[in-house]
Amino acid sequence: MTDPLIARAEEAARRLAPLAGRTERQGVDRPALDALARAGLHGVLGPEAVTGRAPSAPVYRRVAEVLSGADGTTWFVWFQHHPVVKMLAASANQELAGRWLPGLCAGTTQAGVAFSHLRREQVAMPATRLDGGWRLSGVAPWCTGWGLLDLVLVGATTADDEVLFALVPLAEGDAMAHGPPLHLSAMGGTRTFPLHLDGYVVADDDVVLVAPRAQWGVADAANGANVQPSTFGIALAALDELAALDPPAAAALSSRVEGVRERAYELIDLVPAAEAIDERLRLRAEALALGVTATAALVTAVGGRAVTGEHPAQRWAREATFHLVFAQTADVRAATLAHLGA
Ligand SMILES: Cc1cc2nc3c(=O)[nH]c(=O)nc-3n(C[C@H](O)[C@H](O)[C@H](O)COP(=O)(O)OP(=O)(O)OC[C@H]3O[C@@H](n4cnc5c(N)ncnc54)[C@H](O)[C@@H]3O)c2cc1C
């Protein structure tokens, strides 16, 4: 497909790809994110009333594929912005949406998330009711973009077993701090830290959503059953390189990736989100395993050079492994293990 935003993502990718090894080691910087914002890539999923163009899932997917294949580190920080835009656009808190959506869609305000702990059984971030707001204390184990982002969408759990999402400044302060460095084997340049809150007070005005945890969990699990476009982005980038080294292996793997991709996107576009969950999970598991296989094939074809610092093959192989756990739900974990064990 063609679209001006895809063309701009491809242009950005040509700039980012040669520097991706260095970006992973030295870390993403704000100017790199600002350049993506100027290219219009922060508002792809924003409401038409704000961006002037209808949000487009297919355009977003292709942009995500292109960026993740070029520079996984920068892609991952950019990726965290979009759940914030989507959730705010759907929020009943119109004042909050009106306050932040223009800047978020323009990318002059950059945001990330810290809510994946809500998928765990144990409560990591309890929220206690106060007059006019909530007090949050706990540790969100993952928060990407420290020092880069303006806002973070924090997930917490109320005493009534509801999930609460609050959009607040991401900044070291009396009640907000980051935990120790994580020494990641992939995504090391994404400035990912645990987020510590200690009596952090959130005003009701900054609350995006409060919903029963079970209800949110069903929607989150349905959403999480779909393949992330970045899984394909990395596999396709690796197969592109493999095509020059071993055309038959590249062709065989490309046709498997294309088959899974076509069906996965067809399900997202044509079938209601709550349906065909088992098939979506099977496809996600297959795509994750194909990502690992495709990047391993490239490492094999390149030889020893593949595991030297600057070569993208080793980075893509590590990123494909990261995708096994990225946005993982209990169902995705089970489907992936069933596929790997079959
Ligand atoms: C580098 C990096 C950066 C990240 N950045 C962010 C970020 O910015 N914001 C954010 O919100 N998240 C972030 N994440 C989290 C990520 O998207 C995944 O949700 C997370 O990796 C899943 O693993 P976990 O350790 O957090 O959860 P886990 O505790 O492993 O749980 C994952 C899921 O599996 C289930 N589960 C756990 N154990 C079992 C079991 N034995 N059997 C069956 N089911 C089980 C849980 O209930 C849950 O649904 C990041 C992760 C990484 C690795």
The ligand as an SDF file (V2000), in Angstrom:
LIG
                    3D

 53 58  0  0  0  0  0  0  0  0999 V2000
   12.5360   -4.1600   27.2920 C   0  0  0  0  0  0  0  0  0  0  0  0
   11.1100   -4.1250   27.7450 C   0  0  0  0  0  0  0  0  0  0  0  0
   10.4510   -2.9260   27.7830 C   0  0  0  0  0  0  0  0  0  0  0  0
    9.1170   -2.8620   28.2010 C   0  0  0  0  0  0  0  0  0  0  0  0
    8.5170   -1.6500   28.2790 N   0  0  0  0  0  0  0  0  0  0  0  0
    7.2590   -1.5650   28.7470 C   0  0  0  0  0  0  0  0  0  0  0  0
    6.6370   -0.2900   28.9250 C   0  0  0  0  0  0  0  0  0  0  0  0
    7.1860    0.7650   28.6060 O   0  0  0  0  0  0  0  0  0  0  0  0
    5.4000   -0.2830   29.4610 N   0  0  0  0  0  0  0  0  0  0  0  0
    4.7400   -1.4020   29.8310 C   0  0  0  0  0  0  0  0  0  0  0  0
    3.6250   -1.3240   30.2990 O   0  0  0  0  0  0  0  0  0  0  0  0
    5.3150   -2.6350   29.6670 N   0  0  0  0  0  0  0  0  0  0  0  0
    6.5450   -2.7330   29.1320 C   0  0  0  0  0  0  0  0  0  0  0  0
    7.1350   -3.9790   28.9920 N   0  0  0  0  0  0  0  0  0  0  0  0
    6.3680   -5.1960   29.3610 C   0  0  0  0  0  0  0  0  0  0  0  0
    6.0420   -6.0870   28.1640 C   0  0  0  0  0  0  0  0  0  0  0  0
    5.3170   -5.4670   27.1690 O   0  0  0  0  0  0  0  0  0  0  0  0
    5.3190   -7.4070   28.5540 C   0  0  0  0  0  0  0  0  0  0  0  0
    4.0490   -7.2190   29.0300 O   0  0  0  0  0  0  0  0  0  0  0  0
    6.0720   -8.0880   29.5700 C   0  0  0  0  0  0  0  0  0  0  0  0
    7.3340   -8.3170   29.0500 O   0  0  0  0  0  0  0  0  0  0  0  0
    5.4510   -9.4430   29.9810 C   0  0  0  0  0  0  0  0  0  0  0  0
    6.2660   -9.9740   30.9640 O   0  0  0  0  0  0  0  0  0  0  0  0
    6.2020   -9.5840   32.4950 P   0  0  0  0  0  0  0  0  0  0  0  0
    7.4390  -10.0750   33.0630 O   0  0  0  0  0  0  0  0  0  0  0  0
    5.9130   -8.1710   32.7310 O   0  0  0  0  0  0  0  0  0  0  0  0
    4.9220  -10.2680   32.9950 O   0  0  0  0  0  0  0  0  0  0  0  0
    4.7410  -11.7330   33.5010 P   0  0  0  0  0  0  0  0  0  0  0  0
    4.6850  -11.7120   34.9690 O   0  0  0  0  0  0  0  0  0  0  0  0
    5.7150  -12.6540   32.8480 O   0  0  0  0  0  0  0  0  0  0  0  0
    3.2960  -11.9960   32.9420 O   0  0  0  0  0  0  0  0  0  0  0  0
    2.9500  -11.9240   31.5500 C   0  0  0  0  0  0  0  0  0  0  0  0
    1.5930  -12.6060   31.3770 C   0  0  0  0  0  0  0  0  0  0  0  0
    1.7120  -14.0120   31.5830 O   0  0  0  0  0  0  0  0  0  0  0  0
    0.9140  -14.4310   32.7050 C   0  0  0  0  0  0  0  0  0  0  0  0
    1.7230  -15.4270   33.3910 N   0  0  0  0  0  0  0  0  0  0  0  0
    2.7960  -15.1890   34.1700 C   0  0  0  0  0  0  0  0  0  0  0  0
    3.3230  -16.3600   34.5710 N   0  0  0  0  0  0  0  0  0  0  0  0
    2.5790  -17.3360   34.0110 C   0  0  0  0  0  0  0  0  0  0  0  0
    2.6330  -18.7600   34.0190 C   0  0  0  0  0  0  0  0  0  0  0  0
    3.5780  -19.4190   34.6840 N   0  0  0  0  0  0  0  0  0  0  0  0
    1.6980  -19.4420   33.3240 N   0  0  0  0  0  0  0  0  0  0  0  0
    0.7360  -18.7910   32.6350 C   0  0  0  0  0  0  0  0  0  0  0  0
    0.6440  -17.4520   32.5950 N   0  0  0  0  0  0  0  0  0  0  0  0
    1.5460  -16.7480   33.2560 C   0  0  0  0  0  0  0  0  0  0  0  0
    0.5950  -13.1820   33.4940 C   0  0  0  0  0  0  0  0  0  0  0  0
   -0.6170  -13.2620   34.1850 O   0  0  0  0  0  0  0  0  0  0  0  0
    0.5290  -12.1390   32.3610 C   0  0  0  0  0  0  0  0  0  0  0  0
   -0.7100  -12.1550   31.7120 O   0  0  0  0  0  0  0  0  0  0  0  0
    8.4530   -4.0550   28.5750 C   0  0  0  0  0  0  0  0  0  0  0  0
    9.1230   -5.2780   28.5330 C   0  0  0  0  0  0  0  0  0  0  0  0
   10.4300   -5.3310   28.1360 C   0  0  0  0  0  0  0  0  0  0  0  0
   11.1220   -6.6530   28.1290 C   0  0  0  0  0  0  0  0  0  0  0  0
  1  2  1  0
  2  3  1  0
  2 52  2  0
  3  4  2  0
  4  5  1  0
  4 50  1  0
  5  6  2  0
  6  7  1  0
  6 13  1  0
  7  8  2  0
  7  9  1  0
  9 10  1  0
 10 11  2  0
 10 12  1  0
 12 13  2  0
 13 14  1  0
 14 15  1  0
 14 50  1  0
 15 16  1  0
 16 17  1  0
 16 18  1  0
 18 19  1  0
 18 20  1  0
 20 21  1  0
 20 22  1  0
 22 23  1  0
 23 24  1  0
 24 25  2  0
 24 26  1  0
 24 27  1  0
 27 28  1  0
 28 29  2  0
 28 30  1  0
 28 31  1  0
 31 32  1  0
 32 33  1  0
 33 34  1  0
 33 48  1  0
 34 35  1  0
 35 36  1  0
 35 46  1  0
 36 37  1  0
 36 45  1  0
 37 38  2  0
 38 39  1  0
 39 40  1  0
 39 45  2  0
 40 41  1  0
 40 42  2  0
 42 43  1  0
 43 44  2  0
 44 45  1  0
 46 47  1  0
 46 48  1  0
 48 49  1  0
 50 51  2  0
 51 52  1  0
 52 53  1  0
M  END
$$$$
